[in-house]
Amino acid sequence: MAFRFTIGKKIGTGFGVLLFFIVIVFYTTYTTLTDSTNINDEITNVNNPSVASLEELKLLTVRSKMLIFNWVYIQSQSDHPDKQKLNRLIERDYPYLIKKVKKLAINWDESDQKKIKIVFAKLSELFELHEEVILVLPDWDSYEDPMNVFPAKYYLGDDGDIYIKTAEILFELDDLIRNQKFNTGNQTENMQTSFSNLKLLTRWLGIMLVIFGVLVAFYTTRTIVRPVHKLKMILLTLSKGVFPKQTIKAKNDEIGEMTNALNRVISGLEGTKNFAISVGAGQFDTHYEPLSEEDSLGKTLMKMRDDLAENERMLEQKVKERTAEVVEKQKEVELQNEKISELYEEVTDSIKYAKGLQEAILPPDEFVEEAMPDSFILYKPKDIVSGDFYWIEKKKDKVYFAAVDCTGHGVPGAFMSIVGYNALNEALRTNDDPGSILDALNKGISKTLHNNAMGSTTKDGMDLALCCYDAKTKQLQYAGAFNPLYLIRDGEVNQLRADKFAIGGYFEDASKKYTNHVIQLQEKDYVYVFSDGYADQFGGPKGKKFMYKRFRDYLLTLNGKSMNAQRDFLNNTIEQWKGPLEQIDDILVIGMHVS
């Protein structure tokens, strides 16, 4: 078999040489860094601490000389600070420093180890001399005896043992310090030399890597990348559904094999394209030969041709059948739409008629103006008919008015409002104050709706605020089921709270009675009763509820305005708040001004 320099061999050879140079650089760098780390550790952990400890030992020796000099020449007690410092130096500081230096000296050369041992011996002798002076001059009285002072001063003289011994120790320590500094300098110089060699080697190897990399890149581009790029352009052209106009010359490697295979694919796809065009045009008798026995695509195309011919015949028949069915269904849908439209009109007409019946129970405008001349009523049903209604009657020169919110809204609420209206009229005939009227109303509604019957699931009822106003005495009586009363006086809102049980739900509990509140009104007072529809309306920039607090704040701003202006303001405000959102409940607000 002839030798072939395949793509794998080409890439392997190039990267093998690159890897060889990289290993050399890595090994050299690693070795140099390891040696430098060891040198740096020795400088950090031995040389520098040794110099510092020797300097500290030298300073301790000088301090001991100064302190023993003060001990001798300055008469003092035994607890003098300098004497205490000298004692601590001998007993604590010196032993600690000796241990530290001995631990470091293990790493020194033999000559320096011998010198430090000599220094330790001389230091021991020096401090023995110090102790002799300390024993001679222990306290104040000892200085009075010349026999004690003279020998002590002799030790410190130019020819004294302490002076000589200290000078010898300092000389030895200076010599040791110079040796350690010299060792540190040598170690640092060795480390810098290693880094300089590494830098030079890395520079030349880097240049060689760049040159060789350029050669490998050029060779790879010429023999691998360029042919692959040509193949890529042909494949991109095929991916757009366009057949290339010329083929590529194949070489004797893997890319050459791919090129031959692609040329065969292109030739086969052109034949398949022509066959597909003929079949798509309805020429089901077009001849087609698969590329080989394993050509599953060719066999599939031939089967597709036969299936399409059969499907075309079946589809023509189904289209005829479906067309007939669609025509029949369309007639049925049109008939159903006509029936739905008729039913919708009938239901809408019925609800509109119910609206007229409901409006008939509401007090006429003339009666409202006569009974409550300085007042307004804001009434906004959610649907055509409403679950909220207002009720106004006169009895014994008193005006009774209520804002009533029945369960639900729309048609169910409207039915409930008629029941509530009749029950209110009946309760007024036998009772005078609002509390008694609500008790009677609760009883009547409960019996009517059987809310307390065994096993009943009906939860219908009413929330309302009922007032009785005597215009002559300006006395107002109020009772409420869930719905409070707002009294605005002197720029403040006073709330009379309602009882927290609805009309029609608690008749079985005889202990539950509605509270009758009595208030003495004053001129310029404003009284408001309402349902929950205004405060519960969603809207505003964030789609939240209007809320009772905002409702009270707006009522305060209406102080001094006419009642018609107040009604228009509240109506415009809630419409702007609601915006494009749907009204969620019936809205009812009744306002009265005391003049």
C-alpha positions in Angstrom: 0.0 0.0 0.0 1.4 3.4 -1.0 2.1 5.8 1.8 -0.4 8.6 2.3 0.3 11.7 4.3 -3.2 12.0 5.6 -4.8 14.9 7.4 -4.4 13.2 10.8 -0.6 12.7 10.1 -0.3 16.3 9.0 -2.0 17.7 12.0 -0.3 15.2 14.4 3.2 16.2 13.1 2.6 19.9 13.4 1.1 19.7 16.9 3.8 17.2 18.0 6.6 19.6 17.3 4.7 22.5 19.0 4.0 20.2 22.0 7.7 19.4 22.2 8.7 23.0 22.5 5.9 23.7 25.0 7.2 20.9 27.2 10.7 22.3 27.1 9.4 25.7 28.1 7.2 24.3 30.8 9.9 22.1 32.3 12.5 24.9 32.4 10.0 27.3 33.9 8.9 24.8 36.5 12.4 24.0 37.5 13.4 27.7 37.8 10.3 28.6 39.7 10.9 25.7 42.1 14.5 26.7 42.8 13.4 30.3 43.2 10.7 29.3 45.6 13.2 27.4 47.7 15.6 30.4 47.7 12.7 32.8 48.5 11.6 30.5 51.4 15.1 30.4 52.8 15.4 34.2 52.6 12.0 34.7 54.1 12.2 32.0 56.8 15.9 32.0 57.7 18.0 34.9 56.4 15.7 37.9 57.1 14.4 36.5 60.4 18.1 35.8 61.4 19.2 39.4 60.7 16.1 40.7 62.5 16.7 38.5 65.6 20.4 39.4 65.7 19.6 43.1 65.5 17.1 42.6 68.3 19.7 40.7 70.3 22.2 43.6 69.7 19.5 46.1 70.8 18.9 44.0 73.9 22.6 44.1 74.8 22.7 47.9 74.4 19.6 48.3 76.5 21.0 46.1 79.2 24.2 48.3 79.3 22.0 51.5 79.6 19.8 50.0 82.3 22.7 48.7 84.4 24.4 52.1 84.0 21.2 53.8 85.4 21.1 51.2 88.2 24.5 52.2 89.4 24.6 55.9 88.9 21.0 56.8 89.8 20.1 56.2 93.4 16.6 54.7 93.6 14.3 52.2 95.3 14.1 48.5 94.2 10.7 49.2 92.4 12.1 51.9 90.2 10.9 51.4 86.5 14.4 51.1 85.1 15.3 48.4 87.6 12.0 46.6 86.8 12.8 46.8 83.0 16.3 45.3 83.6 14.9 42.5 85.7 12.4 41.7 83.0 15.1 41.9 80.3 17.3 39.3 82.2 14.5 37.0 83.3 12.1 37.1 80.3 13.2 38.9 77.2 16.7 37.5 77.0 15.7 33.8 77.4 12.9 34.2 74.8 15.3 35.8 72.3 18.0 33.1 72.9 15.4 30.4 72.0 14.4 32.2 68.9 18.0 32.7 67.7 19.0 29.1 68.5 16.1 27.8 66.4 17.2 30.0 63.4 20.9 29.1 63.9 20.3 25.5 63.0 20.2 26.6 59.3 23.5 28.7 59.5 26.9 27.5 58.4 29.2 26.0 61.0 31.4 29.1 61.5 28.4 31.3 62.3 26.9 28.6 64.6 30.2 28.6 66.6 30.2 32.4 66.8 26.7 32.5 68.1 27.5 29.9 70.8 30.4 32.2 71.9 28.0 35.1 72.0 25.6 33.2 74.1 28.4 32.3 76.5 29.5 35.9 76.8 26.0 37.1 77.3 25.5 34.6 80.2 28.7 36.0 81.7 27.6 39.5 81.1 24.2 39.0 82.9 26.0 37.3 85.8 28.0 40.5 86.2 24.7 42.4 86.1 23.3 40.2 88.8 26.3 40.9 91.0 25.7 44.7 90.6 22.0 44.1 91.4 22.9 42.2 94.6 25.3 45.0 95.7 22.8 47.8 95.1 19.4 46.3 95.8 17.7 49.4 97.4 18.0 53.1 98.3 20.0 52.5 101.5 22.6 50.4 99.7 23.8 53.5 97.8 24.8 55.2 101.1 27.7 52.7 101.6 30.7 53.6 99.4 31.9 49.9 99.6 28.9 49.0 97.5 29.0 51.8 95.0 32.7 51.7 94.2 32.9 48.1 92.9 29.7 48.6 91.0 31.0 51.7 89.2 34.3 49.8 88.6 32.4 47.2 86.6 31.0 49.9 84.3 34.3 51.8 83.8 36.3 51.7 80.6 38.4 48.9 82.0 35.5 47.2 83.8 34.3 43.7 83.0 30.8 44.8 82.0 32.1 47.4 79.6 34.6 45.1 78.0 32.2 42.1 77.8 29.5 44.3 76.2 31.9 45.6 73.6 33.0 42.1 72.7 29.4 40.9 72.4 28.4 43.8 70.1 31.5 43.2 67.9 30.6 39.5 67.5 26.9 40.3 66.8 27.9 42.9 64.1 30.0 40.3 62.5 27.2 37.7 62.5 24.7 40.3 61.1 27.1 41.1 58.2 27.4 37.4 57.4 23.6 36.9 57.4 23.1 40.0 55.2 25.8 38.7 52.9 24.1 35.3 52.6 20.8 37.0 51.9 22.4 39.0 49.1 24.0 35.9 47.5 20.6 34.1 47.6 18.8 37.0 46.1 21.5 37.3 43.3 21.2 33.6 42.5 17.4 33.9 42.2 17.7 36.9 39.9 20.2 35.1 37.8 17.8 32.1 37.4 15.0 34.4 36.4 17.3 36.1 33.8 18.2 32.8 32.3 14.5 31.7 32.2 13.6 35.0 30.6 16.3 34.6 27.8 15.3 30.9 27.2 11.6 31.8 27.1 12.2 34.6 24.7 14.1 32.4 22.1 11.7 29.5 22.5 8.8 31.9 22.1 10.3 33.2 18.9 10.8 29.7 17.6 7.2 28.7 18.5 5.9 31.8 16.6 7.9 31.0 13.5 7.0 27.3 13.6 3.4 28.1 14.3 3.3 30.4 11.3 4.7 27.6 9.1 2.2 25.1 10.5 -0.7 27.5 10.0 0.4 28.2 6.4 0.8 24.5 5.6 -2.5 23.7 7.2 -4.3 26.5 5.4 -2.9 25.4 2.1 -3.5 21.7 2.4 -6.6 21.5 4.7 -8.4 24.8 5.3 -8.6 25.9 1.7 -10.1 22.6 0.3 -12.5 22.5 3.3 -13.5 26.1 2.6 -14.4 25.1 -1.0 -16.4 22.2 0.3 -18.2 24.5 2.7 -19.1 26.9 0.0 -20.6 24.1 -2.1 -22.6 22.8 0.9 -23.9 26.4 1.7 -25.0 26.7 -2.0 -26.8 23.3 -1.7 -28.4 24.4 1.6 -30.0 27.3 -0.4 -31.4 24.8 -2.9 -28.9 25.9 -5.6 -26.8 23.3 -7.4 -23.1 24.3 -8.0 -22.0 24.9 -11.6 -18.6 23.2 -11.3 -17.1 20.3 -9.3 -13.9 20.2 -7.2 -10.7 18.3 -8.2 -10.1 15.6 -5.6 -6.7 15.0 -3.9 -5.3 11.8 -2.4 -6.4 12.3 1.2 -9.6 12.3 3.3 -10.7 15.6 1.9 -10.3 14.1 -1.6 -12.6 11.2 -0.6 -15.2 13.7 0.8 -15.0 15.7 -2.5 -15.7 12.6 -4.6 -18.6 11.7 -2.3 -20.0 15.2 -2.6 -19.8 15.2 -6.4 -21.8 12.0 -6.4 -24.4 13.4 -4.1 -24.8 16.5 -6.3 -25.3 14.4 -9.4 -27.9 12.2 -7.6 -29.7 15.3 -6.1 -30.0 16.8 -9.6 -31.6 13.6 -10.9 -33.9 13.5 -7.8 -34.8 17.2 -8.4 -35.8 16.6 -12.0 -37.9 13.6 -10.9 -39.6 15.6 -8.1 -40.4 18.4 -10.6 -42.1 15.9 -13.0 -44.1 14.3 -10.1 -45.1 17.7 -8.8 -46.4 18.6 -12.2 -48.7 15.5 -12.2 -46.5 13.5 -14.5 -46.8 10.3 -12.5 -45.5 8.1 -15.3 -42.0 9.7 -15.2 -39.2 7.1 -15.2 -36.7 7.2 -12.3 -33.8 4.8 -11.4 -32.5 4.6 -7.8 -28.7 5.2 -7.4 -28.2 1.7 -5.9 -30.0 -1.1 -4.1 -29.4 0.7 -0.8 -30.8 4.1 -2.1 -33.7 4.4 0.3 -34.4 7.9 -0.8 -34.9 6.9 -4.4 -37.2 4.0 -3.4 -39.2 6.3 -1.2 -39.6 8.8 -4.1 -40.9 6.1 -6.3 -43.4 5.0 -3.6 -44.4 8.7 -3.1 -45.1 9.0 -6.8 -47.5 6.0 -6.7 -49.1 7.2 -3.5 -49.6 10.7 -4.8 -51.3 9.4 -7.9 -53.7 7.4 -5.7 -54.2 10.3 -3.3 -55.1 12.7 -6.1 -57.9 10.4 -7.2 -59.2 10.1 -3.6 -58.9 13.8 -2.9 -61.0 14.7 -5.9 -63.8 12.5 -4.5 -63.5 13.9 -0.9 -63.6 17.5 -2.1 -66.9 16.9 -3.7 -68.3 15.2 -0.6 -66.9 17.9 1.8 -68.2 20.7 -0.3 -71.7 19.3 -0.1 -71.4 19.0 3.8 -70.1 22.5 4.2 -73.0 24.0 2.3 -75.4 22.0 4.5 -73.7 23.0 7.8 -73.6 26.7 6.8 -77.4 26.7 6.4 -77.8 25.2 9.9 -75.5 27.8 11.4 -77.4 30.6 9.8 -80.7 29.2 11.1 -79.3 29.0 14.7 -77.9 32.5 14.5 -81.4 33.8 13.6 -82.9 31.9 16.6 -80.3 33.3 19.0 -80.8 36.9 17.8 -84.6 36.5 18.4 -84.1 35.1 21.9 -81.6 37.9 22.7 -84.0 40.6 21.7 -86.8 39.0 23.7 -84.6 38.8 26.9 -83.4 42.4 26.4 -86.9 43.7 26.0 -88.0 41.8 29.1 -85.2 43.3 31.1 -85.9 46.8 29.8 -89.5 46.3 30.9 -88.3 45.1 34.3 -86.3 48.4 34.5 -89.5 50.4 34.1 -91.1 48.3 36.8 -88.2 48.9 39.1 -88.1 52.6 38.4 -91.8 52.8 39.3 -91.0 51.9 43.0 -88.4 54.7 43.2 -89.7 58.0 44.6 -90.5 60.6 41.9 -88.1 63.5 41.5 -90.8 66.0 42.6 -91.4 64.0 45.8 -87.6 63.8 46.5 -87.2 67.6 46.0 -90.2 68.3 48.3 -89.2 65.9 51.1 -85.4 66.6 50.9 -85.0 70.0 49.2 -81.2 70.4 49.8 -79.9 67.0 48.8 -78.7 64.9 45.9 -78.9 61.2 44.8 -76.2 59.7 42.7 -77.7 56.4 41.3 -75.6 54.4 38.7 -76.9 50.8 38.1 -74.3 48.4 36.8 -76.7 46.7 34.4 -80.1 47.7 33.0 -81.7 46.8 36.3 -80.1 47.3 39.7 -79.7 45.6 43.0 -79.3 49.0 44.7 -82.3 51.3 45.3 -83.1 54.5 47.3 -86.2 54.8 49.5 -87.8 58.0 50.8 -91.0 58.3 52.7 -92.7 60.9 55.0 -94.5 60.1 58.3 -95.6 62.5 61.0 -93.6 65.5 59.6 -90.4 63.4 59.5 -88.5 62.2 56.4 -87.3 58.7 56.2 -84.6 57.9 53.6 -82.4 54.9 53.0 -79.6 53.7 50.7 -80.2 50.0 50.2 -77.8 47.4 48.7 -79.5 44.1 47.9 -77.6 40.8 47.3 -76.3 40.7 43.8 -77.0 43.0 40.9 -78.8 42.8 37.6 -82.0 40.8 37.4 -81.5 38.9 40.8 -80.7 42.2 42.5 -83.7 43.8 41.0 -86.1 41.1 42.3 -84.6 41.5 45.7 -85.0 45.3 45.6 -88.7 44.9 45.0 -89.0 42.6 48.0 -87.0 45.0 50.1 -89.0 48.1 49.0 -92.3 46.4 50.1 -90.8 45.2 53.3 -89.6 48.7 54.2 -93.0 50.2 53.6 -94.6 47.5 55.8 -92.1 48.0 58.6 -92.6 51.8 58.5 -96.3 51.4 59.1 -95.8 49.8 62.5 -92.5 51.4 63.7 -91.1 54.9 64.0 -87.4 54.8 64.8 -84.8 53.4 62.3 -83.6 50.7 64.7 -87.1 49.2 65.2 -87.8 49.5 61.4 -84.6 47.5 60.7 -85.6 44.8 63.3 -89.0 44.5 61.6 -87.5 44.6 58.2 -85.0 41.8 59.2 -87.9 39.7 60.4 -90.0 40.3 57.3 -87.2 39.6 54.8 -86.2 36.4 56.7 -89.7 35.0 56.6 -90.2 36.0 53.0 -86.9 34.3 51.8 -87.0 31.4 54.4 -83.4 32.2 55.3 -83.7 30.4 58.6 -85.7 27.4 57.4 -84.1 24.0 58.2 -81.7 23.1 55.5 -82.1 26.4 53.6 -79.0 27.4 51.5 -80.4 30.9 50.6 -78.1 33.7 51.6 -80.0 36.6 50.1 -80.4 39.8 52.1 -79.7 43.5 52.2 -77.1 46.0 53.5 -78.5 49.5 54.1 -78.3 52.8 56.0 -81.7 54.1 57.2 -82.2 57.7 58.5 -85.1 59.5 60.1 -84.8 63.4 59.9 -87.0 65.9 61.7 -86.4 69.3 59.9 -88.0 71.3 62.8 -85.7 70.0 65.6 -82.8 69.1 63.2 -82.7 65.7 65.0 -81.4 62.8 62.9 -81.9 59.1 63.8 -79.8 56.4 62.1 -79.5 52.6 62.0 -77.4 50.6 59.6 -76.7 47.1 58.5 -73.1 47.1 57.4 -73.4 50.5 55.7 -72.3 53.4 57.9 -73.3 57.1 57.9 -70.8 60.0 57.3 -71.4 63.3 59.1 -69.2 66.2 57.9 -68.9 69.0 60.5 -66.3 71.8 60.8 -64.1 70.2 58.2 -64.0 66.7 59.8 -65.6 63.4 58.9 -67.5 61.7 61.7 -68.5 58.1 61.0 -71.5 56.4 62.7 -70.8 52.7 62.5 -73.3 50.2 61.3 -74.2 46.9 62.9 -72.2 44.0 61.4 -75.1 41.7 60.4 -77.2 42.0 57.2 -80.9 42.2 56.9 -82.5 38.8 56.3 -79.8 36.6 57.8 -80.1 36.6 61.6 -83.8 36.6 62.5 -83.4 33.3 64.5 -81.2 35.1 67.0 -83.6 37.3 69.1 -80.7 39.0 71.0 -79.5 40.7 67.8 -81.1 44.1 67.6 -80.1 47.0 65.4 -78.7 50.1 67.2 -80.7 53.3 66.9 -78.3 56.3 66.9 -79.7 59.8 67.6 -77.7 62.9 66.6 -78.5 66.6 66.9 -77.5 68.2 63.6 -76.3 71.7 63.2 -76.5 74.2 60.3 -73.9 73.6 57.6 -73.7 69.9 58.5 -73.6 67.3 55.6 -74.9 63.8 55.9 -74.1 61.0 53.5 -75.4 57.4 53.2 -74.3 55.0 50.4 -73.8 51.5 49.2 -70.3 49.8 48.8 -70.3 50.2 45.0 -68.5 53.6 44.9 -65.6 52.6 47.2 -65.2 49.1 45.7 -64.8 50.3 42.1 -61.5 49.3 40.4 -59.6 51.9 38.4 -56.9 54.5 38.7 -53.3 54.1 37.2 -52.8 50.7 38.9 -56.3 49.2 38.6 -56.9 49.2 42.4 -60.1 49.9 44.4 -61.2 53.4 45.1 -61.4 52.6 48.9 -63.4 54.4 51.6 -60.5 56.6 52.8 -60.2 58.2 49.4 -64.1 58.5 49.3 -64.0 60.4 52.7 -61.2 62.7 51.5 -63.2 63.7 48.4 -66.3 64.4 50.5 -64.3 66.8 52.6 -63.3 68.8 49.5 -67.0 69.2 48.6 -67.7 71.3 51.7 -69.5 74.5 50.7 -70.5 73.3 47.2 -74.2 73.0 46.1 -75.6 69.5 46.3 -76.1 69.3 42.5 -72.4 70.3 42.1 -71.4 67.6 44.7 -73.4 64.9 42.7 -71.7 66.0 39.4 -68.3 66.0 41.0 -68.7 62.5 42.5 -70.1 61.2 39.2 -67.2 62.6 37.2 -64.6 61.4 39.7 -65.8 57.8 39.7 -66.0 57.8 35.9 -62.4 59.1 35.5 -61.2 56.6 38.1 -63.0 53.7 36.3 -61.6 54.7 32.9 -61.8 51.8 30.5 -62.5 49.2 33.2 -66.0 47.7 33.7 -68.2 48.9 36.5 -68.2 46.0 39.0 -71.3 46.9 41.1 -74.3 49.2 41.4 -73.4 52.7 42.8 -75.6 54.7 45.1 -74.8 57.8 47.2 -77.3 60.0 49.0 -76.2 63.4 50.4 -78.2 65.9 52.5 -77.2 69.4 53.6 -78.6 70.9 56.9 -79.5 74.6 56.3 
